[in-house]
């Protein structure tokens, strides 16, 4: 059964994770969220796509850094999780910037094996990115990770946001190769990944993410640039591999949900520090001038993975397309948000209808 048809959690016993994991796979992800200032059409699409998974969805506008919705705000802003294979985007940018890999050329992984960047990203080849990390070395990897926003807060107006961390030395488990292929030693937040994806989508502008909390802040919104990155020349190379991921690679569940172009990167691993299995998917679309970033992070037992997270994101895009959201004027909030049609009470009622508690 697909996640879009999954029945609501019917008892607290369903929340218990299997195996050694402390994080539950399912729960009530919208509990405690504050929705004033959000684009409610986007939130509705994200809530319905996430369902009862224990995870978070962050949707932002790549053209200006505006956060349109955060589902499960507490999880999105906490100290971070291992990024798994989403770190490969950072590795790819560093390796292209340093001339280790070329635009179209194959990179030799071993004496008998070579691969180009597009295929490596689409299939999330671990050996490819571990080898790149070893050639880059820890200092250069750390420098590019800092430049791309890791280890610092992604938003300027969120006091609750924690910055994640970057290691001060190569991780003992696998060294820099594990760091650049699985994110070993790194703590990444969904907001940081959204910021990075936005910069790739728009050609190199790393915005300070901003999360309007009411109608006044929405009306007074002005974008804030954190820094300009010299990655525009590599954007098409990254996008080719990220598009491959959603059409024939690790995120191909997306192509079964929407025909619109979506570019993304999955991540699956075990975060032993959090005692959780992780499923990541960072993505953006390009539809009629709109570039929305959708980041999904799932935690729990073995039921969660990067491919599962990509299916959640695919449903977000599908829900927005079905609601004609993507046909609206870029840069403007949806009519739902402009008219402020939903209150906290309405969303509380919506949550109860979608995922009623029966415990």
Buried (B, 14 or more C-beta within 10 A) or exposed (E): EEBBEEEBBEEEEBBEBEEEBEBBBBBBBBEEBEBBBBBBBBBBBBBBBBBBBBBBBBBBBBBBBBBBBBBBBEBBBBBBBBBBBBBBBBBBBBBBBBEBBEEEEBBEBEEEEEBBBBBBBBBBBBBBBBBBBBBBEBEBBBBBBEBBBBBEBBBBBBEEBBBBBBBEEBBEEBBBBBBBBBBBBBBBBBBBBBBBBBBBBBBBBBBBBBBBBEBEBBEEBEBBEBEEBEBBEBBEBBBBBBBBBBBEBBBBBBBEBBEBBBBBBBBBBBBEEBBBBBBBBBBBBBBEEBBBBBBBBBBBBBBBBBBBBBBBBBBBBBBBBEBEBBEBEBEEBBBBBBEEEBEEEEBBEBBEEEBEEEE
